[in-house]
């Protein structure tokens, strides 16, 4: 245990293992070690603390479960989150990105449904820029756990369809950058082939409603 003094208060904090990732341990091992040291809160024995959602509910980001997920919350949260760490000339939400991608991918409504929900973890986890993620031990395992609970568990997305969406998720970057970012002073490491979309940024309210409408539209298409 570690004693950490804050003013006159001494907090007793559990000690984490000494950098297990430095010896090449998989990130899931670090996540397992982290979970063992996190305090258990609440009568349900959930790991870590909880955050309030838009609808007034709550989720535990470090212990996400399917029953906690509400479509209304996911749509609203994503509509309020900016793409590209906010480095845009106009606000472009994750919700709009998801809707635009779902309209652009081929393969039928099930694949388009996966495209709509592929970033749902960002409703309750931060949208960390790609260059930062490799330096956060255990982050991939946290994302994967959230994806199982939200995307696959709550919304029933087929993991195979998520894999099919990935190339198009990379390509839409070119369309979005052209639409909402200033010309770069430095060459990007990679520049994907654009999908050819004409993207005009929406406000959060429109993006939220479009996300919800697209969700139910695709469910109807898959039932036919």
C-alpha positions as CSV (number, residue, x, y, z in Angstrom):
1,X,0.0,0.0,0.0
2,X,1.1,3.6,-0.7
3,X,0.5,6.5,1.7
4,X,-0.2,9.6,-0.3
5,X,-0.6,12.9,1.8
6,X,-3.0,15.5,0.5
7,X,-3.0,18.5,2.8
8,X,-3.8,16.9,6.2
9,X,-5.5,13.9,4.7
10,X,-3.5,10.6,4.2
11,X,-4.9,8.3,1.5
12,X,-4.2,4.6,1.5
13,X,-3.7,3.7,-2.1
14,X,-3.0,0.1,-3.4
15,X,0.3,-0.3,-5.2
16,X,0.3,-1.4,-8.8
17,X,2.7,-4.1,-10.1
18,X,6.0,-2.6,-11.3
19,X,5.5,-1.9,-15.0
20,X,4.6,-5.4,-16.2
21,X,4.4,-4.1,-19.8
22,X,8.1,-3.3,-19.9
23,X,8.9,-7.0,-20.2
24,X,6.6,-7.5,-23.0
25,X,3.6,-8.7,-21.0
26,X,0.3,-8.4,-23.0
27,X,-1.9,-5.4,-22.1
28,X,-4.6,-7.7,-20.9
29,X,-2.3,-8.8,-18.0
30,X,-1.8,-5.2,-17.0
31,X,-5.6,-4.6,-17.1
32,X,-6.1,-7.7,-14.9
33,X,-3.5,-6.4,-12.4
34,X,-5.2,-3.0,-12.5
35,X,-8.6,-4.4,-11.8
36,X,-7.3,-6.3,-8.8
37,X,-6.0,-3.0,-7.3
38,X,-9.1,-0.8,-8.0
39,X,-11.4,-0.3,-5.1
40,X,-14.8,-2.1,-5.4
41,X,-17.6,0.4,-5.1
42,X,-21.3,0.0,-4.5
43,X,-23.5,-3.0,-3.5
44,X,-23.1,-4.7,-6.9
45,X,-19.4,-5.1,-6.5
46,X,-18.5,-3.0,-9.6
47,X,-14.9,-2.0,-10.3
48,X,-14.0,1.6,-10.2
49,X,-16.3,4.6,-10.0
50,X,-19.3,5.4,-12.1
51,X,-20.3,8.3,-14.3
52,X,-23.8,9.7,-14.9
53,X,-25.2,9.4,-18.4
54,X,-27.3,11.8,-20.4
55,X,-30.5,10.1,-19.5
56,X,-29.7,10.1,-15.8
57,X,-28.5,6.6,-15.6
58,X,-24.9,5.5,-14.8
59,X,-22.2,3.3,-16.2
60,X,-18.9,2.1,-14.8
61,X,-16.3,2.8,-17.5
62,X,-13.9,0.2,-16.1
63,X,-16.6,-2.4,-15.7
64,X,-19.1,-1.8,-18.5
65,X,-22.0,-4.2,-18.7
66,X,-24.6,-4.7,-21.4
67,X,-27.6,-4.0,-19.1
68,X,-26.2,-0.5,-18.4
69,X,-26.2,0.7,-22.0
70,X,-29.0,2.8,-23.4
71,X,-29.3,3.8,-27.0
72,X,-30.4,7.3,-26.1
73,X,-27.2,7.8,-24.1
74,X,-24.9,6.5,-26.8
75,X,-26.5,8.7,-29.4
76,X,-26.3,11.8,-27.3
77,X,-22.8,11.3,-25.9
78,X,-21.4,10.6,-29.4
79,X,-23.2,13.7,-30.8
80,X,-21.3,15.9,-28.3
81,X,-17.8,14.4,-28.9
82,X,-15.6,16.0,-31.6
83,X,-13.4,14.1,-34.1
84,X,-9.7,14.7,-34.4
85,X,-9.2,16.0,-30.8
86,X,-11.2,19.1,-31.8
87,X,-8.7,20.3,-34.4
88,X,-11.4,21.2,-36.9
89,X,-12.6,24.4,-38.6
90,X,-16.2,23.3,-37.6
91,X,-17.6,20.8,-35.1
92,X,-17.7,17.3,-36.5
93,X,-19.1,14.8,-34.1
94,X,-18.4,11.1,-33.7
95,X,-22.2,10.5,-34.2
96,X,-22.1,12.2,-37.6
97,X,-19.0,10.2,-38.5
98,X,-20.8,7.0,-37.6
99,X,-23.8,7.9,-39.7
100,X,-21.8,9.0,-42.7
101,X,-19.7,5.8,-42.6
102,X,-22.8,3.6,-42.3
103,X,-24.2,5.2,-45.5
104,X,-20.9,4.7,-47.4
105,X,-19.9,1.1,-46.6
106,X,-21.0,-1.7,-49.0
107,X,-22.1,-5.1,-47.9
108,X,-25.7,-4.7,-46.9
109,X,-27.6,-3.5,-43.8
110,X,-25.8,-5.8,-41.2
111,X,-22.4,-4.3,-42.2
112,X,-23.8,-0.8,-42.3
113,X,-25.2,-1.4,-38.8
114,X,-21.7,-2.4,-37.6
115,X,-20.4,0.8,-39.2
116,X,-23.0,2.9,-37.3
117,X,-22.0,1.3,-34.0
118,X,-18.2,0.8,-34.5
119,X,-17.2,3.8,-32.3
120,X,-19.8,3.3,-29.6
121,X,-17.2,2.7,-26.9
122,X,-16.4,6.5,-27.2
123,X,-19.7,7.2,-25.6
124,X,-18.3,6.3,-22.2
125,X,-14.5,6.3,-22.8
126,X,-12.4,9.2,-24.1
127,X,-11.6,9.4,-27.8
128,X,-7.8,9.1,-27.4
129,X,-5.7,10.2,-30.5
130,X,-4.1,7.3,-32.2
131,X,-0.5,8.4,-31.6
132,X,-1.2,8.4,-27.8
133,X,-2.8,5.0,-27.5
134,X,0.4,2.8,-27.7
135,X,1.8,4.7,-24.7
136,X,-1.2,3.9,-22.4
137,X,-0.6,0.4,-21.0
138,X,-3.7,-1.7,-21.0
139,X,-5.8,0.7,-23.1
140,X,-6.5,-1.8,-25.9
141,X,-7.8,-4.3,-23.4
142,X,-10.1,-1.6,-21.9
143,X,-11.4,-0.7,-25.3
144,X,-11.9,-4.4,-26.2
145,X,-13.8,-5.0,-23.0
146,X,-16.1,-2.0,-23.7
147,X,-16.7,-3.1,-27.2
148,X,-17.8,-6.5,-26.1
149,X,-20.3,-4.9,-23.6
150,X,-21.6,-2.2,-25.8
151,X,-21.2,-2.9,-29.5
152,X,-21.4,-6.7,-29.5
153,X,-23.4,-7.2,-26.3
154,X,-26.0,-4.4,-26.2
155,X,-26.5,-3.9,-29.9
156,X,-25.7,-7.3,-31.3
157,X,-23.1,-6.4,-33.9
158,X,-21.3,-9.3,-35.5
159,X,-17.5,-8.9,-34.8
160,X,-16.8,-10.1,-38.4
161,X,-18.7,-7.1,-39.7
162,X,-16.6,-4.8,-37.5
163,X,-13.5,-6.1,-39.3
164,X,-15.1,-5.5,-42.7
165,X,-15.8,-1.9,-41.7
166,X,-12.2,-1.0,-40.7
167,X,-10.8,-0.2,-44.2
168,X,-13.6,2.2,-44.9
169,X,-13.2,3.8,-41.4
170,X,-9.6,4.6,-42.5
171,X,-10.7,5.9,-45.9
172,X,-13.3,8.3,-44.6
173,X,-10.6,10.2,-42.8
174,X,-9.5,11.7,-46.1
175,X,-13.1,12.9,-46.7
176,X,-13.4,14.4,-43.2
177,X,-10.0,16.0,-43.3
178,X,-10.8,17.7,-46.6
179,X,-14.1,19.0,-45.2
180,X,-13.2,20.2,-41.7
181,X,-9.4,20.7,-41.3
182,X,-7.0,23.3,-42.5
183,X,-4.3,22.2,-45.0
184,X,-1.5,20.6,-43.0
185,X,1.9,22.2,-42.8
186,X,3.4,18.7,-42.5
187,X,2.8,15.6,-44.5
188,X,0.8,12.9,-42.9
189,X,2.4,9.5,-42.5
190,X,-0.4,7.9,-44.5
191,X,-3.1,9.5,-46.6
192,X,-5.9,7.0,-47.3
193,X,-7.9,7.0,-50.6
194,X,-11.1,9.0,-49.9
195,X,-14.5,7.5,-50.2
196,X,-15.7,10.5,-52.2
197,X,-18.1,11.8,-49.6
198,X,-19.3,15.4,-49.5
199,X,-19.4,16.1,-45.8
200,X,-21.0,19.2,-44.3
201,X,-20.8,19.3,-40.4
202,X,-24.0,19.0,-38.5
203,X,-24.8,20.3,-35.1
204,X,-25.1,17.9,-32.1
205,X,-28.9,17.8,-32.2
206,X,-29.1,16.9,-35.8
207,X,-26.3,14.3,-35.4
208,X,-28.0,12.7,-32.5
209,X,-31.3,12.4,-34.3
210,X,-29.6,11.1,-37.5
211,X,-27.8,8.4,-35.4
212,X,-31.1,7.3,-33.8
213,X,-33.0,7.3,-37.1
214,X,-30.2,5.3,-38.9
215,X,-30.2,2.8,-36.1
216,X,-33.9,2.0,-36.4
217,X,-33.8,2.2,-40.2
218,X,-31.0,-0.5,-40.3
219,X,-32.8,-2.7,-37.8
220,X,-35.9,-2.7,-40.1
221,X,-33.8,-3.4,-43.1
222,X,-32.1,-6.4,-41.4
223,X,-35.6,-7.8,-40.4
224,X,-36.8,-7.9,-44.0
